[in-house]
Amino acid sequence: MIRTIPSYIKVMITLIMPKNWSWTSLREITNGFSLNDGDWILSENMDENGSVKLIQLGSVGFMRYVDNGFKHITEAIFEKLSCTPVKPGYMLINRIISNKMCVCILPEIDGKLITTVDTCWISPNAVNYNLKYILYVLSSPQFQSLVKLSAGGNTRKRISKTNLISLPIPFPPLMEQQYIVNVIEKTFSYLDHILKSLT
């Protein structure tokens, strides 16, 4: 499952990894059922009376979901276009790059949900990876630098799904992934407490 880092990557993370860590990529730890793009939805497919909620790019913030409301399509259009639903707990990745690539975890939202074609989604998989660990890796300055090098486009930079899933990720065992997530979240909680005490 774990292969060598692709040779075309010229800038690598400077990191001396423990012996039980490896390099991997999203391509190697996911498949088409656990990672894919959102659906190709055109403006004429929209229907304000539809029951299916479309999560747009602007709702994918940097490590947080941004509630910008929804556009909608009908169940009939959902079926006609063979849309794939996304679920609370999935990770969403905005492949349109401004100053960074935004990644977040989808919170609890009622109803059937889909997202747009420039948004990758990754489902949880407790056997292959810790999704929050992947979130923090993808949000790291080192990974974001690789994203910028791999992005293309003149007016709007975007990273293709093919390039995104090929970028290298440092990959510890699952128990260590959870430990790292716990440490990061405790640190964030401590920082939030300090900030609240200063206001």
MOPE-V702766 format. One record per residue. N is the residue number from 1. SS is DSSP state (H for helix, E for strand, C for the rest). PSI is psi in radians with two decimals (none if undefined). D_FIRST is the distance of its C-alpha to the first C-alpha in Angstrom with 2 decimals. Layout:
n = <N	N>
ss = <SS	SS>
psi = <PSI	PSI>
d_first = <D_FIRST	D_FIRST>
//
This chain:
n = <1	2	3	4	5	6	7	8	9	10	11	12	13	14	15	16	17	18	19	20	21	22	23	24	25	26	27	28	29	30	31	32	33	34	35	36	37	38	39	40	41	42	43	44	45	46	47	48	49	50	51	52	53	54	55	56	57	58	59	60	61	62	63	64	65	66	67	68	69	70	71	72	73	74	75	76	77	78	79	80	81	82	83	84	85	86	87	88	89	90	91	92	93	94	95	96	97	98	99	100	101	102	103	104	105	106	107	108	109	110	111	112	113	114	115	116	117	118	119	120	121	122	123	124	125	126	127	128	129	130	131	132	133	134	135	136	137	138	139	140	141	142	143	144	145	146	147	148	149	150	151	152	153	154	155	156	157	158	159	160	161	162	163	164	165	166	167	168	169	170	171	172	173	174	175	176	177	178	179	180	181	182	183	184	185	186	187	188	189	190	191	192	193	194	195	196	197	198	199>
ss = <C	C	C	C	C	C	C	C	C	C	C	C	C	C	C	C	C	C	C	C	C	E	E	E	C	H	H	H	H	C	C	C	C	C	E	E	E	C	E	C	C	C	H	H	H	C	C	C	C	C	C	E	E	E	E	C	H	H	H	E	C	C	C	C	E	C	C	C	C	C	E	E	E	C	H	H	H	H	H	H	C	C	C	C	C	E	C	C	C	C	E	E	E	E	C	E	E	C	C	C	C	C	E	E	E	C	C	C	C	C	C	C	E	E	E	E	C	C	E	E	E	E	C	C	E	C	C	C	E	C	H	H	H	H	H	H	H	H	H	C	H	H	H	H	H	H	H	H	H	H	C	E	C	C	C	C	E	E	C	C	H	H	H	H	C	C	C	C	E	E	E	C	C	H	H	H	H	H	H	H	H	H	H	H	H	H	H	H	H	H	H	H	H	H	H	H	H	H	C>
psi = <-0.68	2.16	3.13	2.81	2.36	2.42	-0.39	-0.20	2.01	-0.45	2.10	2.72	2.27	1.81	2.18	1.89	2.58	2.76	-0.50	0.12	2.78	2.96	2.40	-2.92	2.88	-0.55	-0.64	-0.40	0.00	3.08	-3.06	-0.27	-0.32	-0.20	2.23	3.06	2.82	-2.94	2.66	1.70	2.15	2.85	-0.60	-0.21	-0.26	2.57	2.00	-0.29	0.02	2.74	-0.21	2.21	2.27	2.03	2.11	2.93	-0.68	-0.28	-0.20	1.64	-3.12	1.78	0.33	2.56	2.37	2.08	1.64	0.31	-2.97	2.69	2.96	2.68	2.86	2.86	-0.62	-0.75	-0.68	-0.82	-0.73	-0.71	0.01	0.87	2.70	2.10	2.56	2.73	2.70	2.41	-0.26	2.66	2.40	2.40	2.06	1.96	-0.06	2.14	2.20	-1.78	-0.21	2.92	2.16	2.42	2.40	2.91	2.30	2.14	-3.11	2.06	2.30	2.66	3.12	2.32	2.46	2.98	3.07	2.92	-0.44	0.18	2.03	2.58	2.58	2.23	2.69	2.60	1.65	-0.23	-0.69	-0.54	2.80	2.05	-0.61	-0.60	-0.79	-0.72	-0.83	-0.62	-0.82	-0.42	-0.11	2.63	-0.64	-0.82	-0.68	-0.60	-0.71	-0.65	-0.80	-0.66	-0.51	-0.14	2.68	3.05	2.57	-0.95	-0.74	2.02	2.38	2.66	2.28	2.72	-0.68	-0.81	-0.73	-0.82	-0.09	-0.21	2.51	2.49	2.25	2.32	1.72	2.97	2.76	-0.71	-0.65	-0.59	-0.81	-0.69	-0.77	-0.75	-0.78	-0.76	-0.79	-0.80	-0.58	-0.69	-0.78	-0.73	-0.71	-0.75	-0.70	-0.70	-0.74	-0.78	-0.71	-0.61	-0.35	-0.22	none>
d_first = <0.00	3.82	6.38	10.11	12.34	14.05	17.36	19.55	19.09	22.36	22.69	20.24	20.53	22.59	20.92	20.82	17.91	18.22	16.56	14.32	12.97	10.25	10.06	7.87	9.58	10.88	9.69	5.94	7.24	10.22	11.96	15.63	16.92	15.59	16.11	18.92	22.26	25.52	28.30	30.77	33.99	37.24	40.36	42.21	39.69	40.68	43.20	44.47	45.35	41.87	40.04	36.45	35.64	33.98	32.23	32.94	31.30	33.92	32.82	29.44	30.60	29.00	27.36	30.03	31.08	34.42	36.77	38.24	39.18	37.98	38.88	38.96	38.58	39.98	38.25	39.51	37.79	34.56	34.70	35.97	33.16	30.47	29.40	26.40	27.46	25.82	26.49	27.49	24.59	22.46	21.64	23.53	22.98	26.02	24.99	28.61	28.91	32.21	32.05	28.58	25.90	26.76	24.38	25.61	25.13	27.35	30.13	32.05	33.91	35.89	35.64	33.27	31.30	29.74	28.91	29.37	27.40	26.89	25.26	21.56	20.85	17.92	18.50	18.00	15.25	16.02	13.16	10.23	12.38	16.05	17.49	20.28	18.12	16.47	20.12	21.32	18.70	19.50	23.15	23.16	25.38	22.70	20.40	23.58	24.67	21.62	22.34	25.93	25.09	22.95	25.53	28.20	31.60	35.18	36.72	33.74	30.49	27.36	23.70	22.21	19.32	17.58	18.21	17.48	13.94	13.24	14.75	13.08	12.93	13.48	11.47	13.36	13.11	14.49	17.97	18.20	17.17	20.09	22.33	21.85	22.65	25.70	26.95	26.69	28.47	31.11	31.76	32.17	34.48	36.51	36.88	37.97	40.53	41.89	42.21	44.06	46.38	47.32	48.40>
//
